[in-house]
């Protein structure tokens, strides 16, 4: 029994609903996708509920579930994954937050949640507020791309049950973090104190004085949201007997893979945006198969088009993905198992994640040949009608790595 | 509501993958199966995960699950089912093993795991070692066909958590049984002592002296494996209100049925091998319907072809089964429910069990007519997408025997 390697391609937010602008078809039905369709004809196909029927998954909870980590057990908020995605070191008991550098006025009313999409200077700003200690709790901050950052609180007796400081809109005063359970009072109190202290430092920081001088919005506050407790994830390699790698632009997904012990493969073309280098991603994935048995590739652009409610843009993105899949089939070693699916639907009619199931196909040289076209409707005629938590068992089976239960 | 009787035909290891020798089709897709296809057109059809998606089932764990006994609760190893299949009496607390009569040299290195597939004399060998008592534990042995045998340990404080003595290969020294948990130390120690004591007796047994004289390999050791604790299975008749029978060649499956309180219908044509008399099996099944409400028929030949990695042989076996199914439809009483499915896939490209789902069809005179052809791909379009543990509930429903839940 020859053990195989696998590539898991997650087309973020690919699933959609019938769109009036596309004759009532989904973008995936509407798009011309000769390579995906050809692959479907040689694959097991079907539909997958990323978590369960009708459940609206986040990208984080879905990726966790697809990788075999029950999000109802390990997920308390996005913070730890964002922090891990920025390569911050996390320790058990840490509480982590996703943050924005934002612009507030003197009454702490938000003028711009993204501080004019600040491009430069956040590293200097972070240096001024990183390592602040209040009582026995230390605050660690790290910047991401543009206005993005992550925050870690490290100390005794902390809880993730605190509400967001980010008011999630302009023209609103920042919120006070509120304890959502009794044991979160300390966490909320110290977090609020940190936000105010950091605000005073940022307000007068040379980077912001310079920005104001140049008519740019100052990044004068850090707004935490998505509090989460660092979970313990059993290492992917131990769990599945495969060394895992990931080619992922988005820090949130990169962080999930990192916390699972998978190795991120970074390259400048992986932008996590419309302009991401899809062929480049697959090239790096195939290269990773030399040293790893399992590679996850995430392409975010489909999700962005769904959030932007642009069905024709989503069609265009899908057709670019189709071209890259054709390229992948050329360069992929024979006898690789290739899975193509999504982490959730992001219908252009909704502009956000939905609980609709997503199409899935699993190609192997000896796969049952079930499909006709790769889309939400055609795939429903295939054999797979699974949950996200089934996926890794099916991958282990098709890569001939599953353990037999019984004789 | 007229209650019906049912025949469950389990084509062992029938499911397969796309095979390059068969134009990428599965053996079942490739084979000419007019009777199975005709039945599919009058049946509910679909796919079944014997245990759960991707899980590689053994024949034992799958049969248990199909009959409604959760293998995660009742299965600790194949031993008890093998012993029951040889009509050994089992008591609660017994630990049982599957064994081979094997040939070892003076250093206990295995020369032949099957002692030259010994045909005669094992009954005499067994008589010399049956009933040995070490401390408070008695060892019972019984021979099966050829080199096969089973062993029971009966006494206080025994555990099934011991590793195999059988090294599973020639040229290897026999293993010492190791305790896999603290409370298994006594079991391992006494088992090892029994193996050595029995070896000394077998080595000098007249049957083996005669074999050596004739240039045959002596069956000079008994190698236990697959330790299991005798499970308590609620009697099939009590559970389902149907008296159950089985027409089964393989002792392992026969033992499962016996421990579930089903009555084995034995006849010499049921060989559990390629040459099994398929029409004869169905004749005996139909005859059993006079005294029983439920009959399980297992045909092993499909599984053997899968293990042997012979796709064309598997096609040929399937075509013989198709002929026998045509015969069954002729002789079966009207209004019998007929289920045709498999316990797991044994793809010829893999040479072992896999976790791929299996096709299933349920025929009744008033069944929904869903199918086109009986194979892994066509059945995917039917209504059934079930787990093995759903099967008996569906049988109870179609036989009009299910209890109503509610008003």
Contacts between the chains, C-beta under 8 A, distances in Angstrom:
chain1	res1	chain2	res2	distance
A	1	B	350	5.5
A	1	B	351	6.1
A	1	B	352	5.7
A	42	B	18	7.9
A	42	B	24	7.6
A	364	B	17	7.7
A	365	B	20	7.5
A	366	B	17	4.2
A	366	B	18	5.2
A	366	B	19	6.6
A	366	B	20	7.2
A	366	B	347	6.7
A	366	B	349	4.2
A	366	B	350	7.9
A	367	B	17	6.4
A	367	B	18	5.9
A	368	B	17	5.9
A	368	B	18	5.5
A	368	B	26	6.4
A	368	B	356	7.2
A	368	B	376	5.4
A	368	B	377	5.8
A	369	B	18	5.3
A	369	B	24	5.8
A	369	B	25	7.5
A	369	B	377	6.9
A	370	B	377	5.3
A	370	B	380	6.3
A	381	B	380	6.8
A	381	B	381	5.5
A	382	B	380	5.8
A	383	B	47	5.3
A	383	B	357	6.0
A	383	B	376	7.1
A	383	B	377	7.5
A	383	B	380	4.0
A	384	B	53	7.9
A	385	B	385	4.8
A	386	B	53	5.4
A	390	B	52	7.3
A	390	B	53	4.0
A	390	B	54	6.2
A	392	B	54	7.7
A	393	B	52	7.1
A	393	B	53	5.9
A	393	B	54	3.0
A	393	B	55	6.1
A	393	B	355	6.7
A	394	B	53	5.6
A	394	B	54	3.9
A	394	B	355	7.1
A	395	B	54	7.5
A	396	B	54	6.3
A	396	B	355	7.6
A	397	B	54	4.3
A	397	B	55	7.8
A	397	B	56	6.4
A	397	B	354	5.8
A	397	B	355	3.4
A	397	B	356	6.6
A	400	B	350	6.2
A	400	B	354	7.6
A	402	B	54	6.4
A	402	B	55	7.1
A	402	B	56	4.5
A	402	B	354	7.5
A	402	B	355	5.2
A	403	B	56	6.8
A	404	B	56	4.6
A	404	B	57	7.7
A	404	B	58	5.9
A	404	B	352	7.3
A	404	B	353	5.7
A	405	B	51	6.7
A	405	B	55	6.1
A	405	B	56	6.4
A	405	B	57	6.0
A	405	B	58	6.1
A	405	B	61	5.2
A	405	B	71	7.1
A	406	B	57	6.2
A	406	B	58	2.3
A	406	B	59	7.1
A	406	B	60	4.7
A	406	B	61	3.3
A	406	B	62	7.1
A	406	B	71	6.7
A	406	B	75	6.4
A	406	B	78	7.0
A	407	B	58	4.4
A	407	B	59	6.7
A	407	B	60	5.3
A	407	B	78	4.2
A	407	B	98	7.8
A	407	B	226	6.1
A	407	B	252	6.7
